[in-house]
Amino acid sequence: MFSEPTLKYNCLNYIGKVGIMVEQKLQVTLLTGRTIEQGVGKEKGKASKEYFDACSMCYMDADDMKKLGVKNNTNILVSTPDGSVVLKAVKYPRSATPGLIYVPYGPWANAVCSNKTTSIGMPSFKGTPAEVEPAPEKLVLTMEELLMKEFGR
Amino acid sequence: MTVINSVTCPICGCVCDDIEVTVENNEVVKVKNGCAMCESKFLGYRGEHRLKTPLMRKDGKLVPVSMNEAVHAAAEVLANSTYPILYGWSSTSSEAQRIGVELTEEVGGIMDNTAVVCHGPSILGVQEVGESTCTLGQIRHRADLIIYWGCDPWSAHPRHLERYTSFTEGRFEKSEWKAYMQKLKSQAGQKKMQSAMRIETGGTQPRPQTCSVPGMPQTMSKDGRKLIVVDVRKTMSAEMADYFIQVEPNKDFELMQALRVLVRDEDLDVDKVAGVSVEYLKQVADALVNCEFGVIFFGMGLTQTAGKFRNIEIAIQLVRDLNTRTKFVIMPMRGHFNVTGANVVSAWQSGYPYAVDFSLGYPRYNPGETTCMDVLLREENDASLVIAADPGANFPKKAVENMVKHPLIVIDPHMNATSMLGDIVFPSAFVGIEVEGTAYRMDQVPLPLKKIVEPPKGILSDEEILSKILAEVKKIKSKKTAKKAEA
């Protein structure tokens, strides 16, 4: 179905003879979109915990998570040429989606979305290349923290 | 305790008008018939995130001010700007949108609505090749083949299937709910068998992959309504479908072109298109041609991926081809409850549905140039007014960065990302809960929104706030003209 996601290994970080990788990156296709949880959260209020929980996460393929050494509900760093953001990785429950990550619409998704409008006013919210790496030690920012970091307000 | 029937839901483009709301002491205590989002809004709209007074940014912080002070400050910003953006308009009434057009014309700015990041490309596609469409009522009663392409109604329009398509009891087409329940039961049985097999084989059985089953599923040859879902991943809606086509990301255009070829009884000289086997597509094309009344609903999976408005254009052309063989229509799955209204009002007032530029004194429309996203990315704006939308949360980072460089006026009931970033923030009443108005459903049918409770004291409607700002802008401008005349 999809082209096999490629792993980029940082050779300097191989430890000892067993070759344990402590850092690796996965090239993926970034999709953003709606989820019912995001819908419920946005109607309750964008400052609500429901909205934060629903939008500061990222659906990933179970096999991709294994390749990356990421467990369910651990944090990852999603990077694109337009920015990077820490999100909680969640296994996509319905099917295998190798090489795809899905982030619900919200300020977290827009921190990494492409703003290329191809001269028709619509940014490329779906189907743009991104890079994922594990970030268990980094924290997912709240909406206030994220807005402060990105826009200084 | 009062029970109010036939309340219109002000959330998504479905605009369900069968909600039953129980009100006690001016508060909604119970909601019947609604979806999860509907309940969340009606029961949670008065939560702690509600804005209670107008706010203005002073020394970097938002502080409460009086309504008059906020109105005057907002009017000053708009009257003194040369190229302001007036954006949003989709979660408010058409009455407020109408005043919005007048205000934008008065200040010589750009009026753009959320369609620009939603179904703007759909509008461009329709302007290229026209559109064959109908109302949701006709689909409910007559459609026997439903296609959801690049959209997940279960997540974004939860009652769409239940009210307008597969799971509704139409006059000529019956509900497929019972058949779906039977399918669920059999799937649950299959899952149990598979998990027993996995335990038996010590977990060596591979995970089932989607779209790996060869041939057409039996459900496609069944009687009654058929449901096809096309998406890049298996969504909940895809699980409900009789047939799910998993297309590769950014390849919808190719898939649709391939279907056009097959619908015209021509041959393809490849085995696979967009990751889907041609044999498979032939059977889908057969199903499309052999239905009596088919409909394609499409969403952001087409408008936000590679091709954008060209995807819509080709989808409409597929529908046109199908209309030579059978009856087919196409409809966008509009997001906000009144984004269709924003397009309709803008079109009837100015001639154009979105991205209307009044800076030359007359309406001008050139998507790519006058779309607010491009204006923001080119940093041409010098002020913004955002109403009934949240670009702070839904625009790419660079666009928001440029928006907050200049004065930002926000009108919204809630403290959302844009309100947090705003310089002047007006709290407004909820349209469809605290004030009445008109909303256009996704099929462009206007429906009345009811007022079911009183708004909190001192909270005005979008219409009233905009009228006040408009009056103040006119006052400031007439003073300026008088001064110039004196000089």
Chai-1 contact restraints between the chains, C-beta under 6 A:
chainA,res_idxA,chainB,res_idxB,connection_type,confidence,min_distance_angstrom,max_distance_angstrom,comment,restraint_id
A,M1,B,G275,contact,1.0,0.0,6.0,A-B,restraint_1
A,T29,B,P249,contact,1.0,0.0,6.0,A-B,restraint_2
A,R34,B,S155,contact,1.0,0.0,6.0,A-B,restraint_3
A,R34,B,A156,contact,1.0,0.0,6.0,A-B,restraint_4
A,T35,B,S155,contact,1.0,0.0,6.0,A-B,restraint_5
A,I36,B,A36,contact,1.0,0.0,6.0,A-B,restraint_6
A,I36,B,S155,contact,1.0,0.0,6.0,A-B,restraint_7
A,G39,B,M37,contact,1.0,0.0,6.0,A-B,restraint_8
A,V40,B,A36,contact,1.0,0.0,6.0,A-B,restraint_9
A,V40,B,M37,contact,1.0,0.0,6.0,A-B,restraint_10
A,V40,B,S40,contact,1.0,0.0,6.0,A-B,restraint_11
A,E43,B,M37,contact,1.0,0.0,6.0,A-B,restraint_12
A,E43,B,S40,contact,1.0,0.0,6.0,A-B,restraint_13
A,E43,B,K41,contact,1.0,0.0,6.0,A-B,restraint_14
A,K44,B,S40,contact,1.0,0.0,6.0,A-B,restraint_15
A,K44,B,G44,contact,1.0,0.0,6.0,A-B,restraint_16
A,G45,B,G47,contact,1.0,0.0,6.0,A-B,restraint_17
A,G45,B,H49,contact,1.0,0.0,6.0,A-B,restraint_18
A,G45,B,H414,contact,1.0,0.0,6.0,A-B,restraint_19
A,K46,B,N416,contact,1.0,0.0,6.0,A-B,restraint_20
A,K46,B,A417,contact,1.0,0.0,6.0,A-B,restraint_21
A,A47,B,H49,contact,1.0,0.0,6.0,A-B,restraint_22
A,A47,B,M415,contact,1.0,0.0,6.0,A-B,restraint_23
A,G83,B,K397,contact,1.0,0.0,6.0,A-B,restraint_24
A,R94,B,K234,contact,1.0,0.0,6.0,A-B,restraint_25
A,S95,B,T210,contact,1.0,0.0,6.0,A-B,restraint_26
A,S95,B,K234,contact,1.0,0.0,6.0,A-B,restraint_27
A,A96,B,Q209,contact,1.0,0.0,6.0,A-B,restraint_28
A,T97,B,R233,contact,1.0,0.0,6.0,A-B,restraint_29
A,G106,B,A393,contact,1.0,0.0,6.0,A-B,restraint_30
A,P107,B,A393,contact,1.0,0.0,6.0,A-B,restraint_31
A,P107,B,A417,contact,1.0,0.0,6.0,A-B,restraint_32
A,N110,B,P396,contact,1.0,0.0,6.0,A-B,restraint_33
A,N110,B,K397,contact,1.0,0.0,6.0,A-B,restraint_34
A,A111,B,K397,contact,1.0,0.0,6.0,A-B,restraint_35
A,C113,B,P396,contact,1.0,0.0,6.0,A-B,restraint_36
A,N115,B,L377,contact,1.0,0.0,6.0,A-B,restraint_37
A,N115,B,P396,contact,1.0,0.0,6.0,A-B,restraint_38
A,N115,B,K398,contact,1.0,0.0,6.0,A-B,restraint_39
A,T117,B,M373,contact,1.0,0.0,6.0,A-B,restraint_40
A,T117,B,D374,contact,1.0,0.0,6.0,A-B,restraint_41
A,S119,B,G368,contact,1.0,0.0,6.0,A-B,restraint_42
A,I120,B,K308,contact,1.0,0.0,6.0,A-B,restraint_43
A,I120,B,F309,contact,1.0,0.0,6.0,A-B,restraint_44
A,I120,B,P367,contact,1.0,0.0,6.0,A-B,restraint_45
A,I120,B,G368,contact,1.0,0.0,6.0,A-B,restraint_46
A,G121,B,V116,contact,1.0,0.0,6.0,A-B,restraint_47
A,G121,B,G120,contact,1.0,0.0,6.0,A-B,restraint_48
A,G121,B,P367,contact,1.0,0.0,6.0,A-B,restraint_49
A,G121,B,T371,contact,1.0,0.0,6.0,A-B,restraint_50
A,G121,B,M373,contact,1.0,0.0,6.0,A-B,restraint_51
A,G121,B,D374,contact,1.0,0.0,6.0,A-B,restraint_52
A,M122,B,G120,contact,1.0,0.0,6.0,A-B,restraint_53
A,M122,B,P121,contact,1.0,0.0,6.0,A-B,restraint_54
A,M122,B,K308,contact,1.0,0.0,6.0,A-B,restraint_55
A,P123,B,P396,contact,1.0,0.0,6.0,A-B,restraint_56
A,F125,B,Q304,contact,1.0,0.0,6.0,A-B,restraint_57
A,K126,B,Q304,contact,1.0,0.0,6.0,A-B,restraint_58
A,K126,B,T305,contact,1.0,0.0,6.0,A-B,restraint_59
A,G127,B,P249,contact,1.0,0.0,6.0,A-B,restraint_60
A,G127,B,N250,contact,1.0,0.0,6.0,A-B,restraint_61
A,G127,B,T305,contact,1.0,0.0,6.0,A-B,restraint_62
A,G127,B,A306,contact,1.0,0.0,6.0,A-B,restraint_63
A,L147,B,M420,contact,1.0,0.0,6.0,A-B,restraint_64
A,E150,B,K397,contact,1.0,0.0,6.0,A-B,restraint_65
A,F151,B,V404,contact,1.0,0.0,6.0,A-B,restraint_66
A,F151,B,L421,contact,1.0,0.0,6.0,A-B,restraint_67
A,R153,B,L421,contact,1.0,0.0,6.0,A-B,restraint_68
